[in-house]
Amino acid sequence: MRDRLRPRASGQRGELTGPNPVDRGKNGSKIHLITERTGLPISVAISAANTHGSRALEPLVCGIPAIRSRRGPRRRRPAKLHGDKGYGYSHVRAFLRGCGIVPRIARRGIESSQRLGRHRWVVERTVSWLAGCRRLHRHYECRADHFASFVAVAAALICYRRLTI
C-alpha cells in the first residue's frame, strides 16, 4: 500500500495545477475571488497557476448568487466591477457589459492603475484572510475538488466572522 502523504511518483497534483511562473516552475493553484465593497467574498474559484486571471473572470461572474434587496426584484449581478490592468481586455469588457455590469478597469497604456488602489486593497485584504487558513497556505490536496471545497469553507468562515462582529 502506498503512503498517501508522500508525493505521487508522476509529480502531478491534480487537474487544476500547473507550473507557477513566480515560484521556479513548481506546480500550484491560483485562487480567484470576487468580493463586495467591504471585503466579503461572494464568488471564489481555483485554476492552475499558469492560467491568466482574465480567463477565470467569466465563471466567477456567473457564480455570483442573487442579491436580496429590500425593494424591487432581486439583482443577479452587481452594478459595477473594479479590476486591475490584467483584466483590461476587450472580450472581458464586452462580457461584463453583456451581463449589465459597468467595468471599471484601467486601460493599458492610457490610464494609471494607481486610482484603483482605493478599491484593490479590499480584495488584497480578503486574499490575506484566505492565506491565514493554514490548509490553503500549502496545496496538500491531490484532487482539485477537495482544494476548491476547502477554499469555499474558508470563504464561508470569513463571511461568518465578519457578519457576527
DAPE-V388121 format. One record per run of one state. SS is the DSSP state (helix for helix, strand for strand, loop for the rest). FROM is the first residue (numbers start at 1). TO is the last residue. Records with the same first field share a line. If there is no record, write none. Layout:
SS=FROM-TO + FROM-TO
This chain:
loop=1-17 + 20-26 + 36-40 + 49-52 + 63-66 + 68-74 + 76-79 + 84-84 + 88-89 + 99-101 + 106-112 + 132-133 + 138-143 + 165-165
strand=18-19 + 27-35 + 41-48 + 67-67 + 75-75 + 80-83 + 102-105
helix=53-62 + 85-87 + 90-98 + 113-131 + 134-137 + 144-164
